Amino acid sequence: MEYWKLPPRVKVLEALSAIADNRIKLVSDKEAFVTSSLGDKTYHVKWDGDKGITADDNGSVYRGYLGYPSIAFLMIKGLLPYDEEIAMALKGVKWKTINEKFKKYRIVEAYVKEIAEKKGVKRDKIDNFIERVLNEIKNKKFYKILS
């Protein structure tokens, strides 16, 4: 069995943003389509009802980490923590645009934290939430399934 690698920290925030933007369309209890922040791409997520999940986003396919479409799906299913306040503070973020502008996830993370902070969400709350989600991903050991 092959397990998903931990995603970059910023992917947790990207997942929250996808939920806040209503970009996740559940097809069934175990399947969803997630639209990108610019609306130009749609990713397919499938879940086995346990800890097996797969998606066709770049992070999942090319880097082997649990991508933001899967994280968002698992949040909706209640398998990963979700935070409404942080999600709403990240509503409308155009991830592809800022990823291309800043090139480094560390810088992108700092930038979106600034956005959230201007909307009243403290950085330490965001950092604590990211750590909580990453620990859950690590502890639950989600594995890859064949789509």
Secondary structure, DSSP 8 states (H G I E B T S, - for coil): --B-B---THHHHHHHHHHHTT-EEEEETTEEEEE-TTSS-EEEEEE-SSSEEEE-SHIIIII-B--HHHHHHHHHTTSS---HHHHHHTTT--HHHHHHHH-SHHHHHHHHHHHHHHTT--HHHHHHHHHHHHHHHHHHT-EE---
